[in-house]
Amino acid sequence: MTSQCCCVKKTKERDEKEIKSLINRLSRIEGQIRGIRGMIEKDAYCTDILTQSAAVGAAIDAFNRELLSSHIRTCVADDIRRGNDETVDELLDILRKLMK
């Protein structure tokens, strides 16, 4: 697999290292979510649940940073080199969404 972006089709081939890293992050987040559910089912104290929820939010933010970094280094950079300025608008739009 290559790390080239096929932005015309809005897909991207990722190398095995990137896939593994992203999947591992998502698996940890999944486990944290299941843990929070278990805490609720076991009547855990509110602040303990909120602490775990904040940890999930931080984990999702880390996932988003990793994915965004890869996107900028590949899809965005490649499209800018090709003169496709629409990608910059798309990047700005996603940054607005992430910064809410």
Helices and strands as residue ranges (DSSP letters): E 5-6, E 11-12, H 16-41, H 46-71, I 72-76, H 77-81, H 86-98
